[in-house]
Amino acid sequence: MTGSTEPPAAAGAQRGRVPDFFVVGHAKCGTTALYEMLRAHPQIFMPAVKEPQFFARNPLTPEHAGGAKSFEQTGRRGETLEQYLSLFAPAREGQILGEASTFYLWSRVAPERIAQLRPDARMIAILREPASFLRSLHLQMMQNRAESERDLRRAIALEPARRRGEQIPADAHWPEALMYSERVRYVEQLRRYRAAFSEEQLLVLIYDDFKRENERTVRTVLRFLGVDDTLPLAPVRANPTRAVRSVRVRSAVRAVRLGSGPVSRAVRGAVLGLTSSRVRREVLHPMRRRVVYGSAPPPDERLMLELRQRFQGEVAALSEYLGRDLVTEWGYDRLA
């Protein structure tokens, strides 16, 4: 999609159907699995494009359009409201519309922008224990090439420099996503949505419940959305956490795949000339994934303890806000 980002306005609602509900995140909290299960429901339409992120994007300034990597740059793709709403055009009559964008929860502008277009929309937020969330998120950012620092402790320590526009990876088209510690300000994020929507419009899920009681949690979501919650459900495990084996190997493999540089173009040309599309799809692509990615390593327990100690106040505040003892459930009452 091309064009300039258009801030939502209430008048734009007449241009197409605006989603009835939004799965607003976070990443690595079961959002992809929930998206897949909801879009399989006959009364729900969700576009094939997951993570449209439309309401979280800011217009690119001339500075950003020139290729500068600064903290404020939010996404590399602009789109009009009409282009965004066209994602929902294939919906059948009678279906409710939804989308899932994990940046919406920590976006400072998304709640108000959504409310301007759809003040009666329903929101679904998924939260995860902070330390395990940040570890999984960092691995995902490495997998997506948005992060180049393999050590999570050092990646978090880079936040001040990155906020100044320094040491931002070349492929980090949304540098604000690298502010790991800001991702777990859960109460602040929920309050932004409560300021734009009523309490009845916001459903907060805990990742542990979704993982442990998948079907029961999804049926709770279906009731929240007002659709039939008695239909059979097939559990989905999507977007598993993987680790990048080597940044250099990943870069080299990507260069060959894209044909970046004369050597890479020659290798890519040879591969395309000697293999069929079926062989590339069924043999070479899976082989590439095995070479570049591996199983996630065990967590650094010392770092996990440090993160839990750092975010203990956030968990206590969330427990009070939700009226649920997550301090005990997540083991924050047993920290050394």
C-alpha positions as CSV (number, residue, x, y, z in Angstrom):
1,M,0.0,0.0,0.0
2,T,1.3,3.5,-0.8
3,G,0.2,7.0,0.0
4,S,0.4,9.3,3.0
5,T,-0.9,8.3,6.4
6,E,-4.2,9.9,7.0
7,P,-5.2,10.6,10.6
8,P,-8.6,9.0,11.4
9,A,-11.6,11.4,11.5
10,A,-15.1,10.6,12.3
11,A,-16.3,11.6,8.8
12,G,-14.1,8.8,7.4
13,A,-16.3,6.2,8.9
14,Q,-18.7,6.6,5.9
15,R,-16.0,5.3,3.4
16,G,-16.2,1.7,4.5
17,R,-16.9,-0.6,7.4
18,V,-14.7,0.1,10.4
19,P,-13.7,-2.9,12.6
20,D,-16.1,-3.8,15.4
21,F,-13.2,-5.1,17.6
22,F,-9.5,-4.9,18.0
23,V,-7.0,-7.4,19.4
24,V,-4.5,-4.8,20.7
25,G,-1.6,-6.9,21.9
26,H,0.9,-7.5,23.2
27,A,3.2,-9.5,20.9
28,K,4.4,-12.9,22.1
29,C,1.3,-13.2,24.3
30,G,-0.8,-15.5,22.1
31,T,-2.2,-12.8,19.8
32,T,-1.4,-14.7,16.6
33,A,-3.1,-17.9,17.9
34,L,-6.1,-15.9,19.1
35,Y,-6.3,-14.1,15.7
36,E,-6.2,-17.5,13.9
37,M,-8.9,-19.0,16.1
38,L,-11.2,-16.0,15.8
39,R,-10.9,-15.7,12.1
40,A,-12.0,-19.3,11.8
41,H,-15.4,-18.4,13.3
42,P,-18.1,-18.1,10.7
43,Q,-19.6,-15.0,12.3
44,I,-16.2,-13.1,12.4
45,F,-14.1,-11.6,9.6
46,M,-10.5,-10.8,10.1
47,P,-8.3,-9.9,7.1
48,A,-5.5,-12.1,5.9
49,V,-3.1,-9.2,6.8
50,K,-2.4,-9.5,10.4
51,E,-0.9,-6.4,12.2
52,P,-2.2,-3.6,9.9
53,Q,-1.0,-1.1,12.6
54,F,-2.9,1.7,10.9
55,F,-3.9,3.5,14.1
56,A,-0.5,3.4,15.6
57,R,1.4,5.0,12.6
58,N,2.4,8.6,12.6
59,P,2.9,10.6,9.4
60,L,6.4,10.5,8.1
61,T,8.1,13.9,8.2
62,P,10.5,15.0,5.4
63,E,13.3,14.1,7.7
64,H,12.2,10.5,7.9
65,A,11.3,10.3,4.3
66,G,14.9,11.1,3.5
67,G,15.9,7.8,5.2
68,A,17.0,9.2,8.5
69,K,16.8,6.7,11.3
70,S,15.3,8.5,14.3
71,F,13.4,7.4,17.3
72,E,10.1,9.0,16.1
73,Q,10.0,7.1,12.8
74,T,6.9,4.9,13.0
75,G,6.8,2.4,10.2
76,R,8.0,2.4,6.6
77,R,4.6,2.2,4.9
78,G,2.0,4.9,4.6
79,E,-1.6,4.2,3.7
80,T,-4.8,6.1,3.4
81,L,-7.9,5.3,5.4
82,E,-9.6,4.0,2.3
83,Q,-6.7,1.5,1.8
84,Y,-7.0,0.4,5.4
85,L,-10.7,-0.1,5.2
86,S,-10.4,-2.1,2.0
87,L,-8.9,-4.9,4.0
88,F,-12.4,-5.6,5.3
89,A,-14.3,-5.3,2.0
90,P,-14.4,-9.1,1.5
91,A,-16.5,-9.6,4.7
92,R,-19.8,-11.3,4.3
93,E,-23.1,-9.6,5.4
94,G,-23.7,-10.4,9.1
95,Q,-20.1,-10.9,10.0
96,I,-18.5,-8.7,12.6
97,L,-15.1,-7.2,11.7
98,G,-11.9,-7.4,13.7
99,E,-8.2,-6.9,13.4
100,A,-5.1,-7.7,15.5
101,S,-2.2,-5.2,15.8
102,T,0.2,-5.8,18.7
103,F,1.5,-2.2,18.6
104,Y,-1.8,-0.7,19.5
105,L,-1.5,-1.5,23.2
106,W,1.6,0.5,23.8
107,S,0.9,3.2,21.2
108,R,0.1,6.5,22.7
109,V,-2.1,7.6,19.8
110,A,-4.0,4.4,18.8
111,P,-6.7,4.5,21.5
112,E,-7.9,8.0,20.7
113,R,-7.6,7.4,16.9
114,I,-9.7,4.2,17.1
115,A,-12.3,5.9,19.3
116,Q,-12.7,8.8,16.8
117,L,-13.7,6.3,14.1
118,R,-15.4,3.6,16.2
119,P,-16.3,4.8,19.7
120,D,-18.3,1.6,20.3
121,A,-15.5,-0.7,19.4
122,R,-14.5,-3.6,21.7
123,M,-10.8,-4.0,22.7
124,I,-9.0,-7.2,23.7
125,A,-5.7,-6.9,25.5
126,I,-3.4,-9.8,26.4
127,L,-0.7,-9.3,29.0
128,R,2.2,-11.6,30.0
129,E,4.5,-11.8,33.0
130,P,7.1,-9.0,32.2
131,A,10.4,-10.9,32.3
132,S,9.3,-13.8,30.2
133,F,7.5,-11.4,27.8
134,L,10.6,-9.3,27.2
135,R,12.8,-12.3,26.7
136,S,10.4,-13.7,24.1
137,L,9.9,-10.3,22.5
138,H,13.6,-9.8,22.2
139,L,14.0,-13.1,20.4
140,Q,11.2,-12.2,18.1
141,M,12.7,-8.9,17.3
142,M,16.0,-10.7,16.5
143,Q,14.0,-13.0,14.2
144,N,12.4,-10.1,12.5
145,R,15.7,-8.3,12.0
146,A,14.4,-5.3,14.0
147,E,17.1,-6.0,16.6
148,S,20.8,-6.6,16.2
149,E,21.9,-6.9,19.8
150,R,21.7,-10.6,20.8
151,D,22.1,-10.0,24.5
152,L,18.8,-8.8,26.1
153,R,20.6,-7.1,29.0
154,R,22.7,-5.0,26.6
155,A,19.6,-4.3,24.3
156,I,17.8,-2.8,27.3
157,A,20.8,-0.8,28.3
158,L,20.8,0.7,24.7
159,E,17.5,2.3,25.2
160,P,18.8,5.9,26.1
161,A,21.1,5.9,23.1
162,R,18.4,4.6,20.8
163,R,16.0,7.2,22.0
164,R,18.5,9.8,20.8
165,G,18.4,8.1,17.4
166,E,21.7,6.2,17.9
167,Q,22.6,2.5,17.4
168,I,19.3,1.8,15.7
169,P,19.6,-1.3,13.5
170,A,19.2,-0.8,9.8
171,D,16.0,-2.9,9.6
172,A,14.4,-1.3,12.7
173,H,11.7,0.7,10.8
174,W,9.9,1.3,14.1
175,P,12.6,2.3,16.6
176,E,10.1,2.9,19.4
177,A,9.6,-0.8,19.4
178,L,13.1,-1.2,20.8
179,M,12.1,0.5,24.1
180,Y,11.7,-2.8,25.9
181,S,11.2,-1.4,29.4
182,E,8.3,0.8,28.1
183,R,6.5,-2.3,26.8
184,V,5.6,-3.5,30.3
185,R,4.0,-0.3,31.6
186,Y,0.7,-2.2,31.5
187,V,-1.4,0.0,33.8
188,E,-0.4,3.1,31.9
189,Q,-1.4,1.4,28.6
190,L,-4.7,0.2,30.0
191,R,-5.5,3.6,31.3
192,R,-5.1,5.1,27.9
193,Y,-7.8,2.7,26.6
194,R,-10.0,3.3,29.6
195,A,-9.8,7.1,28.9
196,A,-11.1,6.4,25.3
197,F,-13.5,3.5,26.0
198,S,-15.8,2.3,28.7
199,E,-14.9,-0.5,31.1
200,E,-17.4,-2.8,29.3
201,Q,-15.6,-2.3,26.0
202,L,-12.2,-3.6,27.3
203,L,-11.4,-7.2,27.9
204,V,-8.1,-7.9,29.5
205,L,-6.7,-11.5,29.2
206,I,-3.7,-13.0,30.9
207,Y,-1.4,-15.1,28.7
208,D,-1.2,-17.9,31.3
209,D,-4.9,-18.4,31.2
210,F,-4.9,-18.4,27.4
211,K,-2.1,-21.0,27.3
212,R,-3.4,-23.2,30.1
213,E,-7.2,-23.0,29.4
214,N,-7.2,-22.1,25.7
215,E,-10.7,-23.1,24.8
216,R,-12.3,-21.6,27.8
217,T,-10.5,-18.3,27.3
218,V,-11.5,-18.1,23.6
219,R,-15.1,-18.8,24.5
220,T,-14.9,-15.9,26.9
221,V,-13.7,-13.7,24.0
222,L,-16.6,-14.9,21.8
223,R,-19.1,-14.0,24.4
224,F,-17.5,-10.6,24.8
225,L,-17.9,-10.1,21.1
226,G,-21.5,-11.3,21.1
227,V,-21.1,-14.2,18.7
228,D,-21.9,-17.9,19.1
229,D,-19.6,-19.3,21.7
230,T,-20.8,-22.9,21.4
231,L,-19.2,-23.9,18.1
232,P,-16.3,-26.4,18.1
233,L,-12.9,-24.8,18.6
234,A,-9.5,-26.1,17.4
235,P,-6.6,-24.9,19.5
236,V,-3.8,-23.2,17.6
237,R,-0.2,-22.8,18.5
238,A,1.2,-20.0,16.3
239,N,4.4,-17.9,16.1
240,P,6.6,-20.1,18.3
241,T,9.7,-18.4,19.8
242,R,12.9,-19.1,17.9
243,A,16.4,-17.9,18.2
244,V,18.7,-16.5,15.5
245,R,21.8,-18.8,15.3
246,S,24.1,-16.1,13.9
247,V,23.4,-12.5,12.8
248,R,26.1,-12.8,10.2
249,V,24.7,-16.0,8.7
250,R,21.2,-14.5,8.7
251,S,22.5,-11.4,6.9
252,A,24.4,-13.5,4.3
253,V,21.4,-15.7,3.6
254,R,19.1,-12.7,3.3
255,A,21.5,-11.0,0.9
256,V,21.4,-14.1,-1.3
257,R,17.7,-14.3,-1.1
258,L,17.3,-10.7,-2.1
259,G,20.2,-10.6,-4.6
260,S,21.9,-7.8,-2.8
261,G,25.4,-7.2,-4.4
262,P,27.0,-8.9,-7.4
263,V,28.1,-12.1,-5.6
264,S,24.7,-12.5,-4.0
265,R,22.9,-11.9,-7.3
266,A,25.1,-14.5,-9.0
267,V,24.3,-17.1,-6.3
268,R,20.6,-16.3,-6.4
269,G,20.6,-16.5,-10.2
270,A,22.2,-19.9,-10.1
271,V,19.7,-21.2,-7.5
272,L,16.8,-19.9,-9.5
273,G,18.2,-21.4,-12.7
274,L,18.9,-24.8,-11.2
275,T,15.8,-25.4,-9.1
276,S,12.1,-25.4,-9.6
277,S,9.7,-23.3,-7.5
278,R,8.5,-26.5,-5.8
279,V,12.0,-27.5,-4.8
280,R,12.6,-24.0,-3.5
281,R,9.4,-24.0,-1.6
282,E,9.5,-27.5,-0.1
283,V,13.3,-28.0,0.3
284,L,15.4,-24.9,0.1
285,H,13.1,-22.5,2.1
286,P,12.7,-25.0,5.1
287,M,16.5,-25.6,4.9
288,R,17.2,-21.9,5.1
289,R,15.0,-21.5,8.2
290,R,16.9,-24.4,9.9
291,V,20.2,-22.8,9.1
292,V,19.3,-19.4,10.3
293,Y,17.0,-20.2,13.2
294,G,17.2,-22.7,16.1
295,S,15.4,-23.5,19.3
296,A,15.3,-20.7,21.9
297,P,18.0,-21.1,24.5
298,P,17.2,-21.5,28.2
299,P,16.6,-18.2,29.9
300,D,19.3,-16.4,31.8
301,E,17.9,-16.9,35.3
302,R,20.0,-14.1,36.8
303,L,18.7,-11.7,34.2
304,M,15.1,-12.9,34.7
305,L,15.5,-12.2,38.4
306,E,16.9,-8.7,37.7
307,L,14.0,-7.9,35.4
308,R,11.4,-9.2,37.9
309,Q,12.9,-7.1,40.6
310,R,12.9,-4.1,38.3
311,F,9.3,-4.5,37.3
312,Q,7.9,-5.7,40.6
313,G,6.1,-2.3,41.1
314,E,4.5,-2.6,37.7
315,V,3.1,-6.1,38.6
316,A,1.8,-4.8,41.9
317,A,0.1,-1.9,40.2
318,L,-1.5,-4.2,37.6
319,S,-2.7,-6.6,40.3
320,E,-4.5,-3.7,42.0
321,Y,-5.8,-2.3,38.8
322,L,-7.3,-5.6,37.6
323,G,-8.3,-6.8,41.1
324,R,-6.3,-10.0,40.6
325,D,-3.3,-11.2,42.6
326,L,-0.7,-11.4,39.8
327,V,2.1,-10.8,42.3
328,T,1.4,-14.2,43.7
329,E,0.5,-15.9,40.4
330,W,3.7,-14.8,38.7
331,G,5.9,-15.5,41.7
332,Y,6.8,-11.9,42.5
333,D,6.1,-12.5,46.2
334,R,9.0,-14.9,46.3
335,L,11.7,-12.7,44.8
336,A,15.0,-12.7,46.6
